[in-house]
Amino acid sequence: MLLKRLTEACGGPGQEHEVRDLIRSEVTGLVDEIRTDALGNLITVKNGSKSGPRVMLAAHMDEVALMILSIEKSGLLKFSPIGGIDPRVLVAKSVVIGKNRVPGVIGSKPIHLQRPEERQKALTIDELYIDIGASKKEEAEKLVSIGDLAYFTTKFAEIGPDKYKAKALDDRVGCAMLIDILRDNYQFPLYGVFTVQEEVGLRGAGTAAYQVQPDIAIVLEGTTASDVPEIPEHKHATSVGKGPCLTLMDSSVIPDQRLTAKLLKLAAEYNIPVQYRRNTAGGTDAGKIQQSRTGVRVAVVALPCRYIHSPVSVCSKSDYENAVKLVKAFLRSIEEGGEI
């Protein structure tokens, strides 16, 4: 299954090569041109020589990860998050490190050795380490190096009648959606762009958009769902199972209102459930794409995911299918000469 292969691949910011190679193998034969730029973005082109609006679909390849910063005399590894990770979700989680997938476990001082006041507060990154079974520094140095990235080991699985659980749904769901969309043919220039380093500042999207020079762009993203107990419904940023969501505003972008309205109209026409992303925190590649060159009209179609930026996230199969259906309907409307 495509989403399984994508989520179980490892690719943190700046080290997306494994994911990029997988995507390249999937899109070869679906597009007319494939290239990788200096930053590592994978840019695909369908119908580049045809007339019509130049449309860019973007999804980022990178996932949050942990970078090894030092190897202690004891053989334990100290690390720092790459991307936004809550330290409270890390202790006792299994990881793999580097290209050789060295197994390890995130550890901390045992609770029975903690002082009473220590037990009342969450562990910080400085209090955590990764144990790879080495008994001394020299032994650990044979297995890992400073700068290696550590990744969660969660395996993809279907749970319940309509849910997927996996690591890195942010944003491998967007990558999978983009690949599925590229399977169809279109009669205008379509650029499918798989970007790098989104989790550390939306870096790849800006350089990619500068090259593509799109007229319009849609970002495909996995986003926060907060439909969990003790959070009032009116504070749910998004809810899993209620359809893909459209962004009205976040910390990086205010999307083009006409594009968002067009997507809403198409959703109603094709009976596709949609919702708004109601939390304005965080950002997406749309923020950088919008500011490229003289400006780009952008919209965001996102998939609600519970527990993003953690060892495991949960999303809805039907939300995924409806997101793909919505974007395809938008692209078909362009072919039919609809106003954009």
C-alpha positions as CSV (number, residue, x, y, z in Angstrom):
1,M,0.0,0.0,0.0
2,L,1.3,3.4,-1.0
3,L,0.7,5.2,2.3
4,K,2.2,2.3,4.3
5,R,5.4,2.5,2.2
6,L,5.6,6.3,2.5
7,T,5.0,6.5,6.3
8,E,7.4,3.7,7.1
9,A,10.2,5.4,5.1
10,C,12.4,7.7,7.0
11,G,13.2,11.3,6.0
12,G,13.8,14.1,8.4
13,P,14.5,17.7,7.3
14,G,17.5,17.9,5.1
15,Q,17.7,14.1,4.9
16,E,14.7,13.3,2.7
17,H,16.5,11.1,0.2
18,E,14.9,7.8,1.1
19,V,11.4,9.3,0.7
20,R,12.4,11.2,-2.4
21,D,13.7,7.9,-4.0
22,L,10.4,6.1,-3.2
23,I,8.3,8.9,-4.6
24,R,10.4,9.1,-7.7
25,S,9.8,5.4,-8.3
26,E,6.1,5.9,-7.9
27,V,5.7,8.8,-10.2
28,T,8.0,7.6,-13.0
29,G,5.7,7.0,-16.0
30,L,3.0,9.2,-14.6
31,V,4.7,12.5,-15.5
32,D,6.6,13.9,-18.4
33,E,9.6,15.3,-16.4
34,I,11.2,14.7,-13.0
35,R,14.0,16.7,-11.6
36,T,15.5,17.4,-8.2
37,D,16.8,20.9,-7.3
38,A,19.8,21.9,-5.3
39,L,17.8,21.9,-2.0
40,G,16.4,18.5,-2.6
41,N,12.8,19.3,-3.8
42,L,11.4,16.7,-6.2
43,I,9.6,18.6,-9.0
44,T,7.4,16.7,-11.5
45,V,5.8,18.1,-14.6
46,K,2.8,17.1,-16.7
47,N,2.0,18.9,-19.9
48,G,4.6,21.5,-19.4
49,S,4.3,22.8,-23.0
50,K,0.5,23.1,-23.0
51,S,-1.4,26.3,-22.7
52,G,-3.5,27.2,-19.6
53,P,-2.9,28.2,-16.1
54,R,0.3,26.9,-14.5
55,V,-0.9,24.9,-11.4
56,M,1.3,23.7,-8.6
57,L,0.3,21.0,-6.1
58,A,2.7,20.7,-3.2
59,A,3.3,18.3,-0.3
60,H,6.3,18.1,1.9
61,M,8.5,15.0,2.3
62,D,10.2,15.6,5.6
63,E,9.0,14.5,9.0
64,V,9.9,15.5,12.5
65,A,12.9,13.6,13.9
66,L,15.7,13.7,16.5
67,M,19.3,14.6,15.7
68,I,22.1,13.0,17.7
69,L,24.2,15.8,19.2
70,S,26.7,13.9,21.4
71,I,27.8,10.5,22.4
72,E,28.4,10.2,26.1
73,K,31.2,8.3,27.9
74,S,28.5,5.8,28.9
75,G,27.5,5.1,25.3
76,L,24.2,6.9,25.7
77,L,23.2,9.5,23.1
78,K,22.0,13.0,23.6
79,F,19.7,14.5,21.0
80,S,17.7,17.5,19.9
81,P,14.3,17.6,18.1
82,I,14.3,18.6,14.5
83,G,10.8,20.1,14.1
84,G,8.2,20.6,16.8
85,I,8.1,17.6,19.1
86,D,6.6,17.7,22.6
87,P,9.2,16.0,24.9
88,R,6.4,14.5,27.0
89,V,5.6,12.0,24.2
90,L,9.2,10.7,23.9
91,V,10.2,8.7,27.0
92,A,10.3,4.9,26.5
93,K,9.7,5.1,22.7
94,S,11.7,3.0,20.4
95,V,13.7,4.6,17.5
96,V,16.0,3.7,14.7
97,I,19.1,5.8,14.0
98,G,20.9,6.6,10.7
99,K,21.0,4.8,7.4
100,N,21.7,1.5,9.1
101,R,18.6,1.7,11.2
102,V,20.4,1.2,14.5
103,P,17.7,0.3,17.1
104,G,17.5,2.3,20.3
105,V,15.1,3.3,23.1
106,I,14.6,6.8,24.5
107,G,15.2,6.7,28.3
108,S,15.4,8.8,31.4
109,K,16.1,8.6,35.1
110,P,13.9,5.8,36.5
111,I,10.8,7.1,38.3
112,H,11.7,5.3,41.5
113,L,14.9,7.3,41.7
114,Q,13.3,10.6,41.0
115,R,12.7,13.1,43.9
116,P,9.0,13.8,44.7
117,E,9.2,17.2,43.1
118,E,10.7,15.7,39.9
119,R,7.7,13.5,39.5
120,Q,5.4,16.5,39.4
121,K,6.8,17.9,36.2
122,A,7.3,16.7,32.6
123,L,10.7,15.5,31.5
124,T,12.7,18.0,29.4
125,I,14.8,17.1,26.4
126,D,17.9,17.6,28.5
127,E,16.7,14.8,30.8
128,L,16.3,12.3,28.0
129,Y,18.8,10.1,26.1
130,I,18.8,7.3,23.6
131,D,20.1,3.9,24.6
132,I,21.5,1.8,21.8
133,G,22.9,-0.9,24.0
134,A,26.4,0.3,23.9
135,S,28.4,0.2,27.1
136,K,30.9,2.9,26.3
137,K,31.5,5.8,23.9
138,E,33.8,4.0,21.6
139,E,31.4,1.2,21.1
140,A,28.5,3.6,20.3
141,E,30.7,5.5,17.8
142,K,31.0,2.3,15.7
143,L,27.3,2.3,15.2
144,V,26.1,6.0,15.0
145,S,27.6,9.4,14.3
146,I,26.9,12.9,15.5
147,G,24.4,14.4,13.1
148,D,22.5,11.1,12.5
149,L,18.7,11.3,12.7
150,A,16.6,9.1,14.9
151,Y,13.1,8.1,13.8
152,F,10.1,6.5,15.5
153,T,9.5,2.9,14.6
154,T,5.7,2.9,14.4
155,K,4.3,0.5,11.7
156,F,1.4,1.5,9.5
157,A,-1.9,-0.3,10.2
158,E,-5.6,0.0,9.6
159,I,-7.5,0.4,12.9
160,G,-11.3,0.4,13.2
161,P,-13.5,0.5,10.1
162,D,-12.1,3.8,8.8
163,K,-8.8,4.8,10.4
164,Y,-5.1,4.5,9.6
165,K,-2.4,4.8,12.2
166,A,1.2,5.5,11.4
167,K,4.2,7.8,12.0
168,A,4.8,10.8,9.7
169,L,1.2,11.2,8.5
170,D,2.3,14.9,8.4
171,D,2.9,15.0,5.6
172,R,3.1,11.6,3.9
173,V,-0.7,11.8,3.5
174,G,-0.1,14.8,1.3
175,C,2.6,13.0,-0.7
176,A,0.3,10.0,-1.2
177,M,-2.6,12.2,-2.3
178,L,-0.4,14.1,-4.7
179,I,0.8,10.8,-6.3
180,D,-2.8,9.6,-6.6
181,I,-3.8,12.8,-8.3
182,L,-0.9,12.5,-10.8
183,R,-2.2,9.2,-11.9
184,D,-4.9,11.1,-13.9
185,N,-4.3,13.1,-17.1
186,Y,-4.9,16.8,-17.4
187,Q,-4.9,19.3,-20.3
188,F,-2.9,22.1,-18.7
189,P,0.6,22.5,-17.1
190,L,0.5,20.7,-13.8
191,Y,3.5,20.7,-11.4
192,G,3.5,18.1,-8.6
193,V,6.1,19.3,-6.1
194,F,7.4,17.3,-3.2
195,T,9.2,19.7,-0.9
196,V,11.9,19.5,1.7
197,Q,12.5,21.1,5.1
198,E,9.0,22.2,5.7
199,E,9.2,21.3,9.4
200,V,12.1,23.7,10.0
201,G,10.7,26.8,8.3
202,L,9.0,25.9,5.0
203,R,12.4,26.2,3.3
204,G,12.0,24.0,0.2
205,A,8.6,25.4,-0.9
206,G,10.0,28.9,-1.5
207,T,12.8,27.8,-3.8
208,A,10.4,25.3,-5.6
209,A,7.8,28.0,-6.3
210,Y,10.5,30.4,-7.5
211,Q,11.4,27.8,-10.2
212,V,7.9,26.7,-11.1
213,Q,6.4,30.2,-11.3
214,P,2.8,28.9,-10.7
215,D,-0.3,30.9,-11.3
216,I,-2.1,29.1,-8.6
217,A,-1.0,26.5,-6.0
218,I,-2.7,24.1,-3.7
219,V,-0.8,22.7,-0.7
220,L,-1.8,19.2,0.4
221,E,-1.1,18.8,4.1
222,G,-1.7,16.7,7.2
223,T,-3.0,19.0,10.0
224,T,-3.9,19.0,13.6
225,A,-7.1,17.3,14.8
226,S,-8.2,18.0,18.3
227,D,-11.5,16.0,18.5
228,V,-10.5,14.3,21.8
229,P,-12.1,14.2,25.3
230,E,-12.0,17.3,27.5
231,I,-11.6,19.6,24.5
232,P,-15.0,21.4,23.8
233,E,-16.3,20.9,20.3
234,H,-16.1,24.6,19.5
235,K,-12.3,24.4,20.1
236,H,-11.7,21.5,17.8
237,A,-9.2,22.7,15.2
238,T,-10.4,19.9,12.9
239,S,-12.2,16.6,13.5
240,V,-11.2,13.2,12.0
241,G,-13.8,11.7,9.8
242,K,-15.7,14.9,8.9
243,G,-13.9,15.5,5.6
244,P,-10.8,17.3,4.4
245,C,-10.4,20.8,5.8
246,L,-9.7,24.2,4.2
247,T,-7.5,26.8,5.8
248,L,-8.9,30.3,6.3
249,M,-5.8,31.6,8.1
250,D,-2.8,30.4,10.0
251,S,0.5,31.9,11.2
252,S,2.0,31.6,7.7
253,V,-0.7,32.5,5.2
254,I,-4.2,33.9,4.5
255,P,-5.2,31.8,1.4
256,D,-6.8,33.3,-1.6
257,Q,-10.5,33.7,-0.8
258,R,-11.6,33.0,-4.4
259,L,-9.8,29.6,-4.5
260,T,-11.2,28.6,-1.1
261,A,-14.7,29.6,-2.2
262,K,-14.2,27.6,-5.4
263,L,-13.2,24.5,-3.4
264,L,-16.3,25.0,-1.2
265,K,-18.6,25.2,-4.2
266,L,-17.1,22.1,-5.7
267,A,-17.4,20.2,-2.4
268,A,-21.2,21.1,-2.3
269,E,-21.6,20.2,-6.0
270,Y,-20.0,16.7,-5.6
271,N,-21.4,16.1,-2.1
272,I,-17.9,16.0,-0.5
273,P,-17.9,16.8,3.2
274,V,-15.5,19.6,4.1
275,Q,-14.6,21.6,7.2
276,Y,-12.6,24.6,8.2
277,R,-9.3,24.5,10.0
278,R,-10.2,26.6,13.0
279,N,-6.9,26.8,14.7
280,T,-4.6,29.6,13.4
281,A,-1.4,28.3,15.0
282,G,1.3,26.7,12.8
283,G,1.9,27.2,9.2
284,T,2.3,25.3,5.8
285,D,4.3,25.6,2.6
286,A,1.5,27.8,1.3
287,G,3.1,30.7,3.3
288,K,6.3,30.6,1.3
289,I,4.7,29.7,-2.1
290,Q,2.3,32.7,-1.7
291,Q,5.3,35.1,-1.4
292,S,7.3,33.7,-4.4
293,R,8.3,36.2,-7.1
294,T,5.3,38.6,-7.6
295,G,3.0,36.5,-5.5
296,V,0.9,33.3,-6.0
297,R,-2.7,32.6,-5.3
298,V,-2.8,29.7,-2.9
299,A,-5.2,27.4,-1.0
300,V,-4.7,24.6,1.5
301,V,-6.5,21.2,1.4
302,A,-5.5,19.4,4.6
303,L,-6.2,16.0,6.2
304,P,-7.1,16.0,9.9
305,C,-4.6,13.9,11.9
306,R,-4.7,13.2,15.6
307,Y,-1.5,13.3,17.6
308,I,0.7,14.8,14.8
309,H,4.4,15.3,15.5
310,S,4.4,12.3,17.8
311,P,5.4,8.6,17.5
312,V,2.0,7.8,16.0
313,S,-0.9,9.6,14.4
314,V,-4.4,8.7,13.3
315,C,-6.3,9.8,10.2
316,S,-9.4,8.8,8.4
317,K,-9.5,6.7,5.2
318,S,-12.7,8.5,4.0
319,D,-11.2,11.9,4.7
320,Y,-8.2,10.9,2.5
321,E,-10.5,9.7,-0.3
322,N,-12.6,12.9,-0.2
323,A,-9.5,15.1,-0.2
324,V,-8.3,13.4,-3.4
325,K,-11.8,13.7,-4.9
326,L,-12.0,17.4,-4.1
327,V,-8.6,18.3,-5.6
328,K,-9.4,16.3,-8.7
329,A,-12.7,18.1,-9.1
330,F,-10.9,21.4,-8.8
331,L,-8.4,20.4,-11.5
332,R,-11.3,19.2,-13.8
333,S,-13.0,22.5,-13.3
334,I,-9.9,24.2,-14.8
335,E,-10.0,21.9,-17.8
336,E,-13.6,22.8,-18.3
337,G,-12.8,26.5,-18.3
338,G,-14.2,27.3,-14.9
339,E,-13.4,30.5,-13.2
340,I,-10.4,30.3,-10.9
